[in-house]
Amino acid sequence: MRVEGAVTSLTCRGRDDQFFIGTNKGQMHRSAYATFKEELVAVCHTGAVNDIVFPEGHSDLFVTCSTNDIRVWYTPERLERLRITVPNVTCHAVEVTRDGMVIVSAWNDGKIRAFVPATGEPMYEINNAHNLGVTAIAATSDCKQIISGGGDGQVICA
């Protein structure tokens, strides 16, 4: 059996018919001794959650951001539905446009990145939006402009 990341914890359950595996990638797996096959039980960000947003009209979904990724969660099933990974950078803020067509995000490398909500595919990137990282993001109600704030103290409209 193989799990993602380094194994950080193991524990037996009940009459020792199952055991749980924790990893440094924020994952918890369950396995039965008889099958020795892992089942993903829970996931979480490996760093601080920097922002959370509920898309307009969709209380069953929410989006979070952290170091290296953005995640879309489905509340009725308590499951992660989508993970958008951008290695070696931190997402400080996230926004879903009112029409639900774009996830807009603010990153510590000074870039604003936009993604397709259903697939996580990149839509566009605005380079050098702020010199000291993009720290806040918002979309106008007509979904035509993005307002961003940065570690440099500037607020810009794109």
Backbone as JSON Lines, residues from 0, in Angstrom:
{"i":0,"aa":"M","n":[0.85,-1.17,0.0],"ca":[0.0,0.0,0.0],"c":[0.9,1.23,0.0]}
{"i":1,"aa":"R","n":[0.43,2.29,-0.67],"ca":[1.16,3.54,-0.71],"c":[0.17,4.69,-0.52]}
{"i":2,"aa":"V","n":[0.55,5.68,0.28],"ca":[-0.27,6.87,0.5],"c":[0.53,8.09,0.05]}
{"i":3,"aa":"E","n":[-0.18,9.19,-0.17],"ca":[0.48,10.43,-0.59],"c":[1.17,11.08,0.61]}
{"i":4,"aa":"G","n":[2.44,11.38,0.47],"ca":[3.18,12.05,1.52],"c":[3.81,11.08,2.5]}
{"i":5,"aa":"A","n":[4.47,11.65,3.49],"ca":[5.12,10.84,4.53],"c":[4.09,10.42,5.57]}
{"i":6,"aa":"V","n":[4.2,9.2,6.04],"ca":[3.32,8.7,7.1],"c":[3.78,9.33,8.41]}
{"i":7,"aa":"T","n":[2.86,10.03,9.08],"ca":[3.2,10.71,10.33],"c":[2.57,10.04,11.55]}
{"i":8,"aa":"S","n":[1.54,9.2,11.33],"ca":[0.91,8.54,12.46],"c":[0.19,7.28,12.01]}
{"i":9,"aa":"L","n":[0.13,6.32,12.93],"ca":[-0.59,5.07,12.74],"c":[-1.3,4.73,14.04]}
{"i":10,"aa":"T","n":[-2.52,4.21,13.94],"ca":[-3.22,3.76,15.14],"c":[-4.17,2.63,14.8]}
{"i":11,"aa":"C","n":[-4.31,1.69,15.72],"ca":[-5.23,0.57,15.55],"c":[-6.59,0.97,16.1]}
{"i":12,"aa":"R","n":[-7.64,0.34,15.55],"ca":[-9.0,0.66,15.97],"c":[-9.71,-0.59,16.46]}
{"i":13,"aa":"G","n":[-10.47,-0.43,17.52],"ca":[-11.33,-1.51,18.0],"c":[-10.56,-2.77,18.34]}
{"i":14,"aa":"R","n":[-10.99,-3.85,17.72],"ca":[-10.37,-5.16,17.99],"c":[-9.21,-5.42,17.03]}
{"i":15,"aa":"D","n":[-8.56,-4.36,16.63],"ca":[-7.41,-4.45,15.73],"c":[-7.75,-5.01,14.35]}
{"i":16,"aa":"D","n":[-9.0,-4.82,13.88],"ca":[-9.34,-5.24,12.54],"c":[-9.09,-4.14,11.51]}
{"i":17,"aa":"Q","n":[-8.89,-2.9,12.0],"ca":[-8.61,-1.75,11.14],"c":[-7.49,-0.93,11.75]}
{"i":18,"aa":"F","n":[-6.85,-0.15,10.88],"ca":[-5.92,0.85,11.38],"c":[-6.04,2.11,10.54]}
{"i":19,"aa":"F","n":[-5.62,3.22,11.12],"ca":[-5.67,4.52,10.46],"c":[-4.26,5.03,10.22]}
{"i":20,"aa":"I","n":[-4.1,5.76,9.13],"ca":[-2.81,6.3,8.71],"c":[-2.97,7.81,8.53]}
{"i":21,"aa":"G","n":[-2.11,8.6,9.16],"ca":[-2.08,10.04,8.96],"c":[-0.85,10.41,8.16]}
{"i":22,"aa":"T","n":[-0.96,11.44,7.29],"ca":[0.19,11.85,6.47],"c":[0.48,13.34,6.64]}
{"i":23,"aa":"N","n":[1.67,13.73,6.22],"ca":[2.05,15.14,6.25],"c":[1.41,15.94,5.12]}
{"i":24,"aa":"K","n":[0.6,15.32,4.32],"ca":[-0.14,15.99,3.25],"c":[-1.58,16.26,3.66]}
{"i":25,"aa":"G","n":[-1.87,16.16,4.97],"ca":[-3.2,16.47,5.47],"c":[-4.24,15.41,5.13]}
{"i":26,"aa":"Q","n":[-3.82,14.16,5.02],"ca":[-4.74,13.09,4.67],"c":[-4.82,12.06,5.79]}
{"i":27,"aa":"M","n":[-6.01,11.46,5.93],"ca":[-6.2,10.35,6.85],"c":[-6.81,9.2,6.05]}
{"i":28,"aa":"H","n":[-6.2,8.05,6.17],"ca":[-6.65,6.85,5.46],"c":[-7.04,5.79,6.48]}
{"i":29,"aa":"R","n":[-7.91,4.87,6.03],"ca":[-8.3,3.72,6.84],"c":[-7.96,2.47,6.04]}
{"i":30,"aa":"S","n":[-7.56,1.42,6.73],"ca":[-7.28,0.16,6.07],"c":[-7.68,-0.99,6.98]}
{"i":31,"aa":"A","n":[-8.19,-2.04,6.37],"ca":[-8.47,-3.28,7.11],"c":[-7.25,-4.17,6.97]}
{"i":32,"aa":"Y","n":[-6.92,-4.88,8.03],"ca":[-5.78,-5.79,7.97],"c":[-5.99,-6.85,6.89]}
{"i":33,"aa":"A","n":[-7.22,-7.33,6.74],"ca":[-7.52,-8.42,5.81],"c":[-7.23,-8.04,4.36]}
{"i":34,"aa":"T","n":[-7.57,-6.81,3.98],"ca":[-7.39,-6.39,2.58],"c":[-6.11,-5.6,2.36]}
{"i":35,"aa":"F","n":[-5.66,-4.92,3.38],"ca":[-4.47,-4.05,3.34],"c":[-4.55,-3.05,2.18]}
{"i":36,"aa":"K","n":[-5.77,-2.54,1.95],"ca":[-5.99,-1.5,0.94],"c":[-6.44,-0.24,1.65]}
{"i":37,"aa":"E","n":[-5.88,0.88,1.24],"ca":[-6.2,2.15,1.9],"c":[-7.47,2.75,1.32]}
{"i":38,"aa":"E","n":[-8.21,3.44,2.19],"ca":[-9.39,4.2,1.81],"c":[-9.22,5.6,2.39]}
{"i":39,"aa":"L","n":[-9.32,6.6,1.55],"ca":[-9.19,7.98,2.02],"c":[-10.41,8.35,2.85]}
{"i":40,"aa":"V","n":[-10.18,8.78,4.08],"ca":[-11.27,9.1,5.0],"c":[-11.48,10.6,5.1]}
{"i":41,"aa":"A","n":[-10.39,11.37,5.16],"ca":[-10.51,12.81,5.34],"c":[-9.27,13.5,4.77]}
{"i":42,"aa":"V","n":[-9.47,14.74,4.33],"ca":[-8.37,15.57,3.84],"c":[-8.51,16.97,4.42]}
{"i":43,"aa":"C","n":[-7.41,17.68,4.46],"ca":[-7.43,19.08,4.88],"c":[-6.2,19.77,4.31]}
{"i":44,"aa":"H","n":[-6.17,21.09,4.38],"ca":[-4.99,21.84,3.98],"c":[-3.85,21.49,4.93]}
{"i":45,"aa":"T","n":[-2.63,21.58,4.43],"ca":[-1.48,21.3,5.29],"c":[-0.97,22.57,5.97]}
{"i":46,"aa":"G","n":[-1.47,23.71,5.58],"ca":[-1.12,24.98,6.22],"c":[-2.38,25.7,6.67]}
{"i":47,"aa":"A","n":[-2.2,26.92,7.09],"ca":[-3.33,27.73,7.55],"c":[-4.32,27.97,6.41]}
{"i":48,"aa":"V","n":[-5.61,27.98,6.74],"ca":[-6.63,28.36,5.76],"c":[-6.68,29.89,5.77]}
{"i":49,"aa":"N","n":[-6.29,30.49,4.64],"ca":[-6.18,31.95,4.56],"c":[-7.47,32.65,4.19]}
{"i":50,"aa":"D","n":[-8.37,31.95,3.51],"ca":[-9.63,32.57,3.12],"c":[-10.66,31.47,2.86]}
{"i":51,"aa":"I","n":[-11.92,31.83,3.0],"ca":[-13.03,30.93,2.71],"c":[-14.15,31.76,2.11]}
{"i":52,"aa":"V","n":[-14.8,31.22,1.09],"ca":[-15.89,31.95,0.44],"c":[-16.97,30.96,0.01]}
{"i":53,"aa":"F","n":[-18.22,31.36,0.22],"ca":[-19.37,30.61,-0.27],"c":[-19.83,31.28,-1.55]}
{"i":54,"aa":"P","n":[-19.85,30.57,-2.69],"ca":[-20.33,31.19,-3.92],"c":[-21.79,31.63,-3.81]}
{"i":55,"aa":"E","n":[-22.11,32.73,-4.44],"ca":[-23.47,33.28,-4.44],"c":[-24.49,32.21,-4.84]}
{"i":56,"aa":"G","n":[-25.48,31.98,-3.98],"ca":[-26.56,31.05,-4.28],"c":[-26.21,29.58,-4.16]}
{"i":57,"aa":"H","n":[-25.05,29.27,-3.58],"ca":[-24.63,27.87,-3.46],"c":[-24.13,27.58,-2.05]}
{"i":58,"aa":"S","n":[-25.03,27.49,-1.1],"ca":[-24.64,27.26,0.29],"c":[-24.1,25.85,0.52]}
{"i":59,"aa":"D","n":[-24.25,24.97,-0.48],"ca":[-23.73,23.61,-0.35],"c":[-22.27,23.5,-0.79]}
{"i":60,"aa":"L","n":[-21.69,24.58,-1.29],"ca":[-20.29,24.61,-1.71],"c":[-19.55,25.74,-1.01]}
{"i":61,"aa":"F","n":[-18.28,25.52,-0.74],"ca":[-17.42,26.63,-0.34],"c":[-16.02,26.39,-0.84]}
{"i":62,"aa":"V","n":[-15.25,27.47,-0.93],"ca":[-13.9,27.43,-1.48],"c":[-12.94,27.94,-0.41]}
{"i":63,"aa":"T","n":[-11.81,27.24,-0.24],"ca":[-10.78,27.66,0.71],"c":[-9.45,27.77,-0.01]}
{"i":64,"aa":"C","n":[-8.53,28.52,0.61],"ca":[-7.19,28.62,0.03],"c":[-6.14,28.58,1.12]}
{"i":65,"aa":"S","n":[-4.94,28.14,0.72],"ca":[-3.85,27.94,1.66],"c":[-2.53,27.92,0.9]}
{"i":66,"aa":"T","n":[-1.51,27.37,1.52],"ca":[-0.23,27.18,0.86],"c":[-0.37,26.12,-0.22]}
{"i":67,"aa":"N","n":[0.05,26.45,-1.41],"ca":[0.08,25.53,-2.56],"c":[-1.26,25.19,-3.2]}
{"i":68,"aa":"D","n":[-2.4,25.58,-2.61],"ca":[-3.63,25.13,-3.26],"c":[-4.89,25.91,-2.89]}
{"i":69,"aa":"I","n":[-5.9,25.66,-3.73],"ca":[-7.28,26.11,-3.53],"c":[-8.11,24.84,-3.54]}
{"i":70,"aa":"R","n":[-9.11,24.78,-2.65],"ca":[-9.96,23.59,-2.61],"c":[-11.43,23.99,-2.64]}
{"i":71,"aa":"V","n":[-12.22,23.19,-3.35],"ca":[-13.67,23.36,-3.4],"c":[-14.27,22.2,-2.62]}
{"i":72,"aa":"W","n":[-15.13,22.53,-1.66],"ca":[-15.72,21.55,-0.75],"c":[-17.22,21.45,-0.96]}
{"i":73,"aa":"Y","n":[-17.77,20.25,-0.81],"ca":[-19.2,19.99,-0.93],"c":[-19.72,19.66,0.46]}
{"i":74,"aa":"T","n":[-20.51,20.57,1.05],"ca":[-20.9,20.44,2.45],"c":[-21.82,19.26,2.76]}
{"i":75,"aa":"P","n":[-22.82,18.91,1.92],"ca":[-23.69,17.78,2.31],"c":[-22.93,16.48,2.54]}
{"i":76,"aa":"E","n":[-21.89,16.25,1.76],"ca":[-21.12,15.01,1.91],"c":[-19.81,15.22,2.66]}
{"i":77,"aa":"R","n":[-19.54,16.48,3.04],"ca":[-18.29,16.82,3.74],"c":[-17.07,16.34,2.97]}
{"i":78,"aa":"L","n":[-17.08,16.59,1.66],"ca":[-16.01,16.1,0.8],"c":[-15.33,17.22,0.03]}
{"i":79,"aa":"E","n":[-14.07,17.02,-0.24],"ca":[-13.34,17.89,-1.15],"c":[-13.72,17.48,-2.56]}
{"i":80,"aa":"R","n":[-14.23,18.44,-3.35],"ca":[-14.65,18.14,-4.72],"c":[-13.57,18.44,-5.75]}
{"i":81,"aa":"L","n":[-12.73,19.44,-5.44],"ca":[-11.72,19.86,-6.4],"c":[-10.53,20.44,-5.66]}
{"i":82,"aa":"R","n":[-9.34,20.14,-6.16],"ca":[-8.12,20.74,-5.61],"c":[-7.34,21.34,-6.77]}
{"i":83,"aa":"I","n":[-7.04,22.61,-6.65],"ca":[-6.23,23.32,-7.64],"c":[-4.88,23.56,-7.0]}
{"i":84,"aa":"T","n":[-3.85,22.93,-7.52],"ca":[-2.52,23.02,-6.92],"c":[-1.63,23.95,-7.72]}
{"i":85,"aa":"V","n":[-0.98,24.86,-7.01],"ca":[0.03,25.75,-7.58],"c":[1.24,25.63,-6.65]}
{"i":86,"aa":"P","n":[2.22,24.82,-7.03],"ca":[3.34,24.53,-6.12],"c":[4.19,25.74,-5.74]}
{"i":87,"aa":"N","n":[4.68,25.7,-4.52],"ca":[5.68,26.64,-4.0],"c":[5.21,28.09,-3.84]}
{"i":88,"aa":"V","n":[3.91,28.3,-3.78],"ca":[3.36,29.64,-3.51],"c":[2.18,29.51,-2.56]}
{"i":89,"aa":"T","n":[1.79,30.63,-1.97],"ca":[0.67,30.65,-1.02],"c":[-0.46,31.51,-1.57]}
{"i":90,"aa":"C","n":[-1.66,30.97,-1.52],"ca":[-2.84,31.72,-1.91],"c":[-3.35,32.45,-0.67]}
{"i":91,"aa":"H","n":[-3.41,33.78,-0.74],"ca":[-3.85,34.59,0.39],"c":[-5.35,34.84,0.41]}
{"i":92,"aa":"A","n":[-5.98,34.86,-0.77],"ca":[-7.41,35.17,-0.83],"c":[-8.02,34.55,-2.08]}
{"i":93,"aa":"V","n":[-9.32,34.28,-1.99],"ca":[-10.03,33.66,-3.09],"c":[-11.41,34.27,-3.21]}
{"i":94,"aa":"E","n":[-11.93,34.31,-4.42],"ca":[-13.25,34.87,-4.7],"c":[-13.87,34.07,-5.84]}
{"i":95,"aa":"V","n":[-15.18,33.85,-5.77],"ca":[-15.91,33.26,-6.87],"c":[-16.8,34.36,-7.43]}
{"i":96,"aa":"T","n":[-16.7,34.59,-8.73],"ca":[-17.51,35.66,-9.32],"c":[-18.99,35.35,-9.1]}
{"i":97,"aa":"R","n":[-19.8,36.38,-9.08],"ca":[-21.23,36.24,-8.78],"c":[-21.94,35.28,-9.73]}
{"i":98,"aa":"D","n":[-21.49,35.23,-10.99],"ca":[-22.1,34.33,-11.96],"c":[-21.59,32.89,-11.82]}
{"i":99,"aa":"G","n":[-20.61,32.68,-10.92],"ca":[-20.08,31.35,-10.67],"c":[-19.16,30.8,-11.74]}
{"i":100,"aa":"M","n":[-18.73,31.65,-12.66],"ca":[-17.94,31.19,-13.79],"c":[-16.43,31.22,-13.58]}
{"i":101,"aa":"V","n":[-15.96,31.9,-12.52],"ca":[-14.52,32.06,-12.34],"c":[-14.17,32.02,-10.85]}
{"i":102,"aa":"I","n":[-13.1,31.29,-10.52],"ca":[-12.47,31.4,-9.21],"c":[-11.27,32.31,-9.41]}
{"i":103,"aa":"V","n":[-11.27,33.45,-8.73],"ca":[-10.17,34.42,-8.83],"c":[-9.38,34.32,-7.52]}
{"i":104,"aa":"S","n":[-8.05,34.34,-7.63],"ca":[-7.23,34.11,-6.45],"c":[-6.02,35.05,-6.38]}
{"i":105,"aa":"A","n":[-5.59,35.32,-5.15],"ca":[-4.5,36.25,-4.85],"c":[-3.33,35.46,-4.27]}
{"i":106,"aa":"W","n":[-2.13,35.64,-4.82],"ca":[-0.99,34.81,-4.46],"c":[0.2,35.63,-3.98]}
{"i":107,"aa":"N","n":[1.02,35.02,-3.15],"ca":[2.16,35.72,-2.57],"c":[3.28,36.02,-3.57]}
{"i":108,"aa":"D","n":[3.22,35.44,-4.77],"ca":[4.23,35.75,-5.8],"c":[3.85,36.96,-6.65]}
{"i":109,"aa":"G","n":[2.8,37.69,-6.22],"ca":[2.39,38.9,-6.92],"c":[1.42,38.66,-8.07]}
{"i":110,"aa":"K","n":[0.97,37.43,-8.24],"ca":[0.09,37.11,-9.36],"c":[-1.35,36.95,-8.91]}
{"i":111,"aa":"I","n":[-2.25,37.31,-9.82],"ca":[-3.67,37.0,-9.69],"c":[-3.91,35.86,-10.68]}
{"i":112,"aa":"R","n":[-4.49,34.78,-10.18],"ca":[-4.76,33.63,-11.04],"c":[-6.26,33.35,-11.05]}
{"i":113,"aa":"A","n":[-6.77,32.99,-12.24],"ca":[-8.19,32.67,-12.39],"c":[-8.32,31.25,-12.92]}
{"i":114,"aa":"F","n":[-9.34,30.54,-12.4],"ca":[-9.54,29.13,-12.74],"c":[-11.01,28.85,-13.06]}
{"i":115,"aa":"V","n":[-11.25,27.81,-13.86],"ca":[-12.6,27.33,-14.13],"c":[-13.07,26.57,-12.89]}
{"i":116,"aa":"P","n":[-14.19,26.95,-12.27],"ca":[-14.62,26.31,-11.03],"c":[-14.92,24.81,-11.15]}
{"i":117,"aa":"A","n":[-15.43,24.37,-12.25],"ca":[-15.82,22.96,-12.39],"c":[-14.62,22.03,-12.57]}
{"i":118,"aa":"T","n":[-13.55,22.53,-13.17],"ca":[-12.42,21.66,-13.51],"c":[-11.09,22.06,-12.87]}
{"i":119,"aa":"G","n":[-10.97,23.33,-12.47],"ca":[-9.71,23.82,-11.95],"c":[-8.72,24.23,-13.02]}
{"i":120,"aa":"E","n":[-9.13,24.16,-14.26],"ca":[-8.23,24.54,-15.36],"c":[-7.93,26.04,-15.28]}
{"i":121,"aa":"P","n":[-6.67,26.43,-15.56],"ca":[-6.33,27.86,-15.56],"c":[-7.07,28.6,-16.66]}
{"i":122,"aa":"M","n":[-7.55,29.81,-16.33],"ca":[-8.21,30.67,-17.33],"c":[-7.28,31.79,-17.76]}
{"i":123,"aa":"Y","n":[-6.72,32.48,-16.77],"ca":[-5.76,33.54,-17.06],"c":[-4.94,33.83,-15.81]}
{"i":124,"aa":"E","n":[-3.89,34.6,-16.03],"ca":[-2.97,34.98,-14.95],"c":[-2.58,36.44,-15.17]}
{"i":125,"aa":"I","n":[-2.59,37.22,-14.11],"ca":[-2.12,38.6,-14.18],"c":[-0.81,38.65,-13.4]}
{"i":126,"aa":"N","n":[0.29,38.82,-14.12],"ca":[1.61,38.86,-13.5],"c":[1.89,40.23,-12.9]}
{"i":127,"aa":"N","n":[2.7,40.27,-11.86],"ca":[3.16,41.52,-11.23],"c":[2.02,42.45,-10.83]}
{"i":128,"aa":"A","n":[0.95,41.89,-10.33],"ca":[-0.18,42.71,-9.89],"c":[0.22,43.56,-8.69]}
{"i":129,"aa":"H","n":[1.04,43.0,-7.79],"ca":[1.54,43.73,-6.62],"c":[2.96,43.28,-6.33]}
{"i":130,"aa":"N","n":[3.82,44.22,-5.97],"ca":[5.24,43.93,-5.73],"c":[5.47,43.02,-4.53]}
{"i":131,"aa":"L","n":[4.69,43.19,-3.47],"ca":[4.88,42.41,-2.25],"c":[3.78,41.36,-2.06]}
{"i":132,"aa":"G","n":[3.29,40.82,-3.14],"ca":[2.25,39.79,-3.1],"c":[0.86,40.38,-3.11]}
{"i":133,"aa":"V","n":[-0.06,39.6,-3.66],"ca":[-1.47,39.97,-3.67],"c":[-2.08,39.4,-2.39]}
{"i":134,"aa":"T","n":[-2.68,40.25,-1.57],"ca":[-3.16,39.82,-0.26],"c":[-4.68,39.83,-0.12]}
{"i":135,"aa":"A","n":[-5.39,40.46,-1.06],"ca":[-6.85,40.51,-1.0],"c":[-7.38,40.59,-2.42]}
{"i":136,"aa":"I","n":[-8.59,40.04,-2.62],"ca":[-9.17,40.02,-3.97],"c":[-10.69,40.13,-3.89]}
{"i":137,"aa":"A","n":[-11.28,40.8,-4.86],"ca":[-12.74,40.9,-4.96],"c":[-13.1,41.07,-6.43]}
{"i":138,"aa":"A","n":[-14.28,40.6,-6.79],"ca":[-14.8,40.79,-8.14],"c":[-16.02,41.69,-8.05]}
{"i":139,"aa":"T","n":[-16.19,42.55,-9.04],"ca":[-17.36,43.42,-9.05],"c":[-18.62,42.59,-9.31]}
{"i":140,"aa":"S","n":[-19.77,43.12,-8.95],"ca":[-21.02,42.36,-9.06],"c":[-21.39,42.03,-10.51]}
{"i":141,"aa":"D","n":[-20.88,42.82,-11.47],"ca":[-21.14,42.51,-12.87],"c":[-20.1,41.54,-13.45]}
{"i":142,"aa":"C","n":[-19.16,41.11,-12.63],"ca":[-18.12,40.12,-12.99],"c":[-17.15,40.62,-14.07]}
{"i":143,"aa":"K","n":[-17.08,41.93,-14.27],"ca":[-16.24,42.46,-15.34],"c":[-14.89,42.99,-14.86]}
{"i":144,"aa":"Q","n":[-14.76,43.24,-13.56],"ca":[-13.5,43.76,-13.05],"c":[-13.1,43.06,-11.76]}
{"i":145,"aa":"I","n":[-11.79,43.08,-11.51],"ca":[-11.23,42.51,-10.29],"c":[-10.55,43.64,-9.54]}
{"i":146,"aa":"I","n":[-10.78,43.69,-8.24],"ca":[-10.1,44.66,-7.37],"c":[-9.17,43.85,-6.48]}
{"i":147,"aa":"S","n":[-7.92,44.3,-6.4],"ca":[-6.96,43.56,-5.58],"c":[-6.21,44.51,-4.66]}
{"i":148,"aa":"G","n":[-5.79,43.95,-3.53],"ca":[-4.97,44.68,-2.58],"c":[-3.68,43.9,-2.4]}
{"i":149,"aa":"G","n":[-2.62,44.64,-2.08],"ca":[-1.33,43.97,-1.97],"c":[-0.57,44.32,-0.72]}
{"i":150,"aa":"G","n":[0.48,43.56,-0.48],"ca":[1.37,43.81,0.64],"c":[2.09,45.14,0.51]}
{"i":151,"aa":"D","n":[2.04,45.73,-0.67],"ca":[2.64,47.04,-0.92],"c":[1.72,48.18,-0.53]}
{"i":152,"aa":"G","n":[0.5,47.86,-0.05],"ca":[-0.45,48.88,0.38],"c":[-1.3,49.45,-0.73]}
{"i":153,"aa":"Q","n":[-1.1,49.0,-1.95],"ca":[-1.87,49.51,-3.07],"c":[-3.13,48.7,-3.3]}
{"i":154,"aa":"V","n":[-4.16,49.37,-3.81],"ca":[-5.39,48.75,-4.25],"c":[-5.52,49.08,-5.72]}
{"i":155,"aa":"I","n":[-5.71,48.06,-6.57],"ca":[-5.83,48.31,-8.0],"c":[-7.09,47.63,-8.55]}
{"i":156,"aa":"C","n":[-7.53,48.11,-9.7],"ca":[-8.69,47.56,-10.37],"c":[-8.22,47.08,-11.75]}
{"i":157,"aa":"A","n":[-8.5,45.83,-12.05],"ca":[-8.07,45.28,-13.35],"c":[-9.28,44.84,-14.15]}
